[in-house]
Amino acid sequence: MIIAKPEWFSRRKYGGWGVNIKTWQGAVYLICVLSILVLIQTLPFWNTTQRLIITGGWLTFLFLDLVDVMWKLKKDERERMHEAIAERNAAWGMMLVLVIGVLIELLYYGLHHKLYVDPFLIGALIIGVIIKAVSNYWLGKHD
């Protein structure tokens, strides 16, 4: 645990990934970390490079703190199953959009006699395949 406590938050079910504020302590935590972010952006004595480094460090801390909270949130078996099904469905939807994006780019650039596809689209698809393969391998060995 870094700073935030899991009991201050609940799992976000309907609005994407992350957490929702559950208690007043969670609200105070969020106000404080966002106030510090605003303060970093408004202090006049840092140059752009320093501001970017400090902002990146602060956002990394915030990300790690909230990932720690999400990891530790207590869920019963039914909530875990619902979350797994929702995550699977979201992954399938994102993969479909990525594949359609690749096909559109191939068609567009093909009509202009060029071969180009955004490397981030290809990278996302390749990483998805690798993560799925490693997950299936690991689950098969430990099941």
Residue, then its C-alpha position, 0 to 999 in steps of 0.5 A: m500500500i502506498i497512500a490510498k486505501p482500498e476501503w475508500f474506493s469501489r470497483r468501477k462497473y459501468g464507466g470504464w476501468g478504475v475505481n469510484i469514490k466510496t468514502w469521504q477519505g477517497a474524495v479527500y485523497l482524489i482532491c489532494v492528488l489532483s490539487i498537487l497536479v494543478l500546483i505542479q502545472t501552475l508554479p512559475f519557476w520550473n521550465t517545460t522540461q522540469r515540469l514534464i519530468i515532475t508531472g510524469g513522476w507524479l502521474t506515475f505515482l498516482f497510477l501505481d497507487l490506484v493500481d495497488v488499490m484496484w488490486k486489493l479491492k475485495k470481490d466475491e466470486r460472483e463479482r470476479m466472474h462478472e468482471a472477467i466476462a466484462e473484461r473479455n467482452a471489452a477486449w474482443g470489442m477493442m480487438l475488432v476495432l483495431v483489426i477494422g482500423v488496420l484493414i481501413e489503413l491497408l485499403y486507404y494506402g493501397l488505393h494510393h499505391k503505398l504500404y503503411v499501417d500505423p505501428f501502434l495498431i499492429g503493436a496493440l494486436i501483437i501484444g494482445v496475442i502474446i498476452k493471451a498466449v502467455s496467459n493460456y500457457w500459464l493457466g494451463k500449467h497451474d490449473 
